[in-house]
Amino acid sequence: MAARYCLASLSARWIVMEMQHIIATLATFGFVVNTLGCDGASENRSALKQQLNISLRDAFPELTTDDNPRQTMIAPVKKYDKDDLPWDMKVAIIHPTFPDVHVFAGADMGHAVKKQRNAAFLTGFHEKKRNLLLHGLPLALKMLQEAWEKCPDKCDESAIMIFRKIKLEIFDLNANTMLRTPHAMKIYSSTMLSVLHFYKDKNQLAAAGAYDSWIEWITVMDRFVDIVNGTRDKGCELIDCADHRHVYELLDVVRFFNKWKNENASSENLTKWNFLPISTFEDTVWTCLGIVGVARKQLRGGHNIVQRRHGSDVCEESFCFKRSKNANADALNTNHILARHSHSSVSHLAASRKANFGKKRTFHGHELDTGKIKRMRIKRKGSKSIHR
């Protein structure tokens, strides 16, 4: 943990200033930040948008099918047409210390999945404007519940269940269950695809082919979740090269949502309410392109990416740790709890030379202090000492 704060309120401008300060400070010690990961809070999104200034086309010119794309050192295995990806969308910033390094925007996968599920949950209510449509077919969460209700699991939950992960609580949401990520993951899972495969035709309220768009959406999201989690049982692995198959699978996920967005925009009969909220679309795209950007621009030979760490799980775990210690802690107690937690993490990091830098020098906790950085004395040959 490079920094922690306990504030009553914050603004996007403050987040931008602290982001730049932390990135530059970490660069002083040789840590190069490559992704800005955050959840979907309005302050975080505003801070990201204020900084992002590099479009997808400028970040990955080699992926386009243009006649004269700029040549890069890494030739892609696959290229994409002008309508496949959101080429004008801002996806990265220039590193404040290293001008040749891109820092990519990266949202949290869990939050993106929950926001998509919430949009499907709101579809079908007369008092709600959201009404998702894909290829002219509705995408209401109620449709999945109706198919599941044809399953024997609905009639007798005490018996041996066919689909033990699918229960009524993942469809009948309230303010508490809407915040639970596991509930959203079960909607976009291979188990839900099995439910639709066996029981969609038994739903007398749905016409033939009514679930085709749902099946397409769940298939894309199921693969997206597996890749980001690195689920080995599903044939996924850690990305270890710029042209890894998962890189292009993530780009295909972006293409699916961009095609859906273009389909909505090009139709005279559809409105913005027939597509996902733009913030949900951006979070999903940033989650994919954050991993793709690091793999294609910064991944060195012999190294790999742990995809599941490209989100805000570390922060969420810190919050859970604080709540488990004292659910009603004030600012002072919260600072004490997080201080003990971060101190133990730094102590573990600096336990030995092999813990973080191999044969290189190990940095201890008292050295990772911005106040000390400003007072460091730098000696250069042929010049006087300079204070920072």
N, C-alpha and C positions, 0 to 999 in steps of 0.2 A: 504494500500500500504506500504509494508515493505521497499522498496527502489525504486528509480527512477534515470535514467541516461539520459543525453543529450550528445551524443557522435557523432563525425563525422564518426568514423569507430570502429569496434570491431572485435575480433577474438574469435574462439571457446575456446581457452585456457583461455582468460579473463572471458568468460561466466562461465566456469567450476569453476574457483576460486571464483567468486562472488556467484554462486549457493551454494557452500559449506559454504561460509561465512554467507550467509543469513539463510541457514538451521540451522547452529549452533547458530546463534544469536537468532532466533526465539525460539529455544529449551531452551535458557536461561530463557525466560519468560513463558515457559510451552506450547508453540505452537509447535506441532509436525507436520512437513511437511510430507504428504503421497503421493503426486503426483507432478511430474515435467511436467507441461503443457506448450506447446509452439506450434508455427505454423511451417510451413514447410521450413523456411529460412535455407539456407545451413549452416550458423554458428550455428544455434540452433540444427540442426540434428547432426552436427559434435560434438558439446558439449555433447549431450546425448550419442552418441556412445562411446565417450571417457570415460564416467563414468559407463555405464551399465556393470555389471559383474555378474548378477544373471540370469540364464536361466529360461524359463517357466517351465521346468521340476523341477528345484530346488525350484522355488517359490511355485508351486502347485503340490507336489508329490502325493497328495491324489486323483488327478483327473485322473491319468493314470490307465491303465488296466494291468500294469506290475504285475508279480507274487508276488513280495515282495516289494511293495511300502512302503516308510516311513510313519508311522502312524502319524496322526495329531489329534488335539482335535476336529476338525469339519469334520465329515464324509460327503462326497458329496452325493447328490441324484443321480447324473449322472456322469459316467466316459467316457473317450475318448480314442480311440485306438491310436497307435503310428503314424498313417498317418492322423489323424483328425486335430491335432494342430501342430504348429511349435515349437516343444518341445525344440529345441536347440537355439531358438531366445532369445536374451538378453532383459529382460523386467524390471529390477529393479536394485537398488543399495542398499548398506547398509547405514543406517542413520549414519552420522558422529558422533553423540552424543549418540544415543541409538543403540547399536549393534544388538539388537534383533528386530529392526523395519526395514521393507523394504520400500523404497521410489520408487514408480512405475513410469515408463515413461507413460505420457499421452499426446497424440497429440490433436489437435483441430478438432472437428467433422466437422465443416463447411469447413475447408480447405481440409479435406479428401474427402468430397463429391465433392467439386469443382475440385479437381485433377482427380477424377474418371470421371467426366463429360467431362473434357478437353481431357482425353485419348480417350473417345468415339467420341468426336468432330473431332479429328485428324484422326480417322479411316475412310478409304475410299478415302483419297486424294492420288493421285499417287506420289506426291512429298514428302509425309511423310512416314516414316518407320513404324510408329505405326499402327497396324492392329489387333485389339482385336478379339479374337475367343474364344468362350465357347461352348464346346460339338460340335466343328466343325462349329458353326454358327457365322456369323459376328455380331459385336456389334457396328454399326455405328450410330451416332446421326441422320444422314440423314434418316435412316429407320423410326425413330419415327416421323420425320417431314412429311414423305410421308404418313404415316397413319393418321396423324392429318389433312393433306390437304384434305382428303376424308370427313372430318367433315363439316357440314354446317357453322360452325364458321369461316372457312377460306374464304368462299364466301361472307359473309355479317356480318362484325363485328358490324354494327349498330343495328342489330336485337338482340333479346333475345338470349344470348349465352348459349350453352349447357355446355361447359367447359370454364368458364370465366377466370380461372387461366392460361390456356394454350394459349400462343400467339406466334407469329412468332419470337419475339425477344429472346425467350429462345432457339431457334434452330439456328438462324442466328447471330452468335456471332461475336463480335469484341473485340478489346483490352480493352474496357471499360466494356462491359457486361460480359466478362469472369471473371471479379473480383467480380461480384455480387453473393453473396451466395444464395439469394432467387431464382435466375434463375436456379441454379443447383438443389435446393431442389425440384422444380417443375418437373424436369426430373424424379426423384426417388420418386414419390408420388402415392397415390391411384388414383388421378385424371388421371394420365398418364396410369395407368393400365386399367381404364375405357375406355380411348380412344382406347387402343389396343384391348380391349374386343369387342368393337362394330365396329371398322373400320379396323382392321388389315387384314381381309379377302377381303376387297375391294381394297387393294393395288395390282394391277395386276403385279407389278414388283417383288413381293415377292412370293416365293413358299410356299406351305402349311407347316406349322411348322417353318417358318423362324424366327418368333418372340418368339419362346419358350425360348431361352436363355435370351432375353431381359426381358421377363416376370419374369423369375426366379431371375435375377439380381435386377430388380426394387423391387420385393417383399421383398428380403432380405434387401436392402438398405432402403426401406420405414419403415420397422420395426426397423432397426437400428437407424434411425433419430428420430422416435417416442419415443424410449426408452431413448435415450440420452436427448431429450427435456422434457421427462416426460409428454407427451401429454395425459391428462386424457380422452379426447374425443375418443382417440384410444385405451382405455383400459390399459394405462400405469400409473405407480405410482412411488413414491419414494421408493428406495430400503431400506429395514429396517432390513434385516437379511442376513446371509451368504449364505443361500440356497434359496434366493428369485428367483422366476421364471425368472426375467429379467437377473439374473446372467448367467443362462444357455442359455438364448436366445442370449446374447452377445457372449458367447462361441460358439454358433452355427453359428453366423456371422463370427467369426474367422475361423471356420471349413469350411465354404463355400469358403472363399477366399484361404485357404490353399489347399483345394481340387482342386480348379481352378489352382493354382500355380503348384501343383504336376502333374496335367494333362498336363500342358504345358511343364514341364521339362521332363516327361517320353515319350513324342512323338518325333519321329525323324523328323517329318515334320514341327514342330513348333519351333519358336525361342523366344527369350526374347521380341521381338516386338509384339508377339501375346498375351502378358499378360500385366497387368498394370505395370507402372514403379515401381521398387522395393521400392522407397521412398513412393509412394502412398500406397502400400501394408503394409509397416511398420507403416505408420501413422494410417491406419484403425485398424490394430491389436493393436497398443499401446492405441488408444482411447478406445477400448473395454476392454483390459486387465487392464488399469489403474483403471477403475471403478470396475472390478471384483476383483482386488487385494485389494482395500480398503474395499470392502464388506466382503471378506473372511478372511482378516488378521487383520483388525483394527476396524471394526464396532462393537460398543458396544451395549448391549441390551437397548432398549428404545430410540435409536437414528436412524437416517436415512441419506441417501445420496441424495443430490440435484444434479442429474446427469448433468444438464446443466451447472453447475459451474466448471466442470472438463475440461475446455478448456482455451483459451486465450481471452475470451470475455471481461474480465475486462480490459485487456490491450487495446483491440480494442476500447472499450468505452472511455478510457482515450485519445486515439489518436483522436477519433471523437470530443471529448470535446475540445481538443486543436485546431483542425482545425476549429471548429465552432467559436471559439474566434478570431483566427487569422490564416488564411490559409497560409500566407507567413511569419510566425514568424521565427526569427533567434534563435540561441541557448539561448541567454539571455532571450528573451521574452517567449520562450517555457518553460524554467525553472520557470519563474514567474507564468505562467498560471498553470502549473502542481503543483507548490507549493501551490497555493491557493486551487486547487482542492483536493489535498491530505490532506491539513490542515482541510478542512471542513469534510472530511471522518473520520479523526481521532477524531475530536471534536464530531461527531455524535456517534462514537464508545464508547467514554468515557463520554457520556452524563449522564449516571447513572450506578449504580451497576448492574441493570438488563439488561443493554444493551449488555454486552458481557460475564460476568462471574457469573451472579446470585448473590449469597451471598459471593462469593470470592472477592478478592481485584481487583479494577479497575485500569488499567494502563492508565495514561494520556499521551498526545502527547510528552511532553518534556522528559518523561522517555524512550520512544522508540528511543533511540539514541545510536548507536554503540560506539561513542566516550566516552559516559558516562559508558557504560558497561565495557570498558577496565580500567576505573579508580575506579570501585567499590571496596570497602574494605570488605573483607570477614573475619569474626571472627569465629574461631573455639575454642571449649573448649579444654584447655590444650595445646594450641599452640599459636604462635604469629600471628599477623594479616598478611594477604597475600593480595598483590595487583595483580589485573589482568589487 
